[in-house]
């Protein structure tokens, strides 16, 4: 059953066509890695599906809800973790998560219990009542992850969710995503960390210049491309490995001069 659908999706910023006729059907219970170079259209796609961008051509539905006409209904049933977001840093994590929970119509007791436990599991229990003004990027990202998951959504959108996290936190988030998938959640995420995408994704979609260049499981992409790792497949489809090697050589030569 398709839980997310994009049909003939197009999006322009001024005269720049960012998304060019994207057609996707995402089944429930999948982890979908959505990868591409900077500017490929990844974040724009996710923001459209989350009801943040409303002006686009074509159609986008989440659980059969039209994102364009009913974005609030979509926002109530999804979780969204962006790479960077306004965290209202004058608030403490406890205050911010209470604010997030109330947006999802959670009751006070559930918010308080989950906030305490989830902050503890992310090693932020000692910062629960500290203003986030001086938090590191990784600490802020942990709060964002909790705020996007606290209401236990069925569909989760993540845009570079591992940004700023230390190695242990990355391993923990990978395991959380795997267990969320095992619990039947649908996860649609963008990441530049290829080994994570390769290991946990049921399906990998590579987008470049607003167009889908490849779509399938890692084994399917590997069979079609015969290029080994996902990094090699990605480079072949979205760049030029020889050009990158030459650019790297030039960079080193400049350093030596």
N, C-alpha and C positions, 0 to 999 in steps of 0.2 A: 504494500500500500504506500502510495506517495504521500509523504507528510509535508514536503516542501516542493513547490513547483515554480519554475521560472520559464516563461514562454516569450520568445522574441524580445528579451529584455535589452533595452538600449538606454544609454544615459550620456548626455553631453554636458560639458561645462563650457559655456560660450560656444566656440566653434570646435572645441576639442571633444571628439567622440571617445568616451572612456570605456563604455561597454557596447559591444557590437553583436546584437542578435544572440544573446545567451539563452540556451534552452537546457534546463536541467530538471530531472525528477529525482528526489532524494527519498529513499525508503526509510520507514521508522526503524530505529534500533541500530543505525549505522554510525560509525565514526568516519566523517568525510574530511580529508585534508584538502584545503583549497589553497594552492600555492602559486606563486608567480613573482616576477621581479617587482621592485618598487614602481608604482604607477601603472601596474597591470590592470587594476580595477577590483582588487580583492576587497579592500575596505568599503568601497562604494557598493559592491554587491551585498555585503553583510549589513550595511546601514540601510539599504533598501528593504532587505528581509526583516529587519528589526523595526521598521516603521519610522526610521529617523529621517530618511530622504523620501519625499513624497512625489517629487516631479521626475517622472521617467516614462519611457514608452514601453509597451508590452504589458505583461501581467506578472504579478508575484503573489503567491498564496502560501500561507502557513497554516496547516491543519484546516484547509479549505476556507480560511478567512482571507479575504482580499486585503492585502497590506495597504494598498492605496486608499481604499474607502473606509477601512476600519483599523487604523494603526494602533489605537489604544487597546483593542481586544487582543491583538497580537502581542503587545508588550506585556499583557497580564499573564500570558501562558509561556513566555520564553525566559531564558536567562541570557544576559548579554554582558560579556567581559571585554572591554576595549583595551587597547594597548595603553592609551592615555585617556584619562577622564577627569572631570572636575570633581575632586573629592571633598570639597568644602573643608579645607585643611584646618579651619578654626575649630572643627568638631573633633571629638575623640572617636576612635573606632566604634565604641559602644553607641555613641550618639548617631554616627553615620549609619550603622547597621540597623538601628531602630527606625531611622528615617526610611531606609530602603525597605525594611519589612512592612512598614505601614503602607507604602506604595503598593505592595502586593496584598494588602488586606489581611495580613497575618495578625493573630491576636498577640497581646502583650507578653503573655507567658511563653509562647512559642518563640517569639523574637528573643526574649531574655535568655532562655535556655540554650537556643542554638548559637547565639552570639558568644556566650561564655565558652561553650564547648568548641566551637569552630576556631575561635581565636587561640584557645589552648592548643589545639591540634596543629596550628600554624605557628606556634611558638611566639604568639603575640599577647599572651595572657597578662604579662607584666606591663603591657602598653595599652591595655583596654581603656584606661581613663586618661590617657595622655593625648594632648592636642597633636594632630598629625602634621603640623607645620614643619617639623624637622625630621620627619620620617624619610628613610631612604626610598629609592624607587622600588626596590624589592618589597619593602614593608607595605608600601602603598598598593602594590600589585596584589599582595596577599589579601588586603582588605577588599579590593575590587573583586577578586575571585570569590570571596565569601559573599559579598553583596549580590553577585550574579547568580549564586547557587542557593542562597539561604531559604528560598521559597520552594525548593525542590522541583524545578521546572522539568517538563517533559522534553523540551527542545532547548539546546544550549548553543549559543553562537559565541565564538571566542576569536578575537583579533589579536594575534601575537600574545597569547596568555602567559608565556614564559618569560616575557621581557623583564629584565632586572632581577630575576630570581637566582638564588645561589644553587649550587649543584644538588644539594639535598632536597631543596624545595622543588626543583625540576623533576626529580625522581618521584617525589610524593604526588605532584600534580599529574604526571603520567599514569601513576597507579590509580589515582582518583578517576581520571577519565576512563580508564579501562573498566573500572568497577561500575561507573555510571552507565557505560555501554552494556555491561552484563546485566544491569538492572532494567534495561529496555529503553534507556534514554537515547535521543538522537543528538549527535554532536557534530556541528559544522564549524570548522576552525581553520584559521590562517596562521601559518608559522613559517619562519625562515630556517628553522632547525630541522634539517632534512632527515637526520637519523630518527628523530621523534616521529615525524610524519610517516616515515617508512615502516616503523615498528608497530605503531598503534592504529593506523588507518585501515578500515575495510575497503575504502575507495579513495583514490587520489585524483584530483582534478587539477590540471596545470593550465593556467591562464596567462596569456601574454598579449599585450596591446589590446586588451578588451575582448579577446577571442579564446575559446577553449582549444587548447592544443593537444591535450590528452586526457583521457577519462577511463579509469578502471582500477582494479586492484594493483598492488605493487607487482605481483607476479605477472599480471597481464601486461603492464607497461614494460616490464623487463623482457618478456617474451617478444613483444613487438619491436622493441628498440635494440635488444642484444647489447646493452651498454653497461650492464652490471648494476652499480648503485643508483639510487634515486638522484643523487647529486649529478652523476654523469648524464642521466636521462634528462634532468632539468636543464643542464647546461646545453645539451644538444638541441633542445626544443626552443629555448628562450635566449640563447646567446651563441657565442663562438669560442670554443675552448682554445683554439689557436690564438685568436685575438686576445683572449684573457692572458694567455701565457706571454705573448709579446708585450702586452701592457705592463705585466708584472716585471718583465725584464727591463723595460724602459724605466719603471719606477725605481728599481734597484740601482740602475745606472745613474739616475739623477741623484740618489742618495750618496753614491760614491764620488760624484764629481765635486 
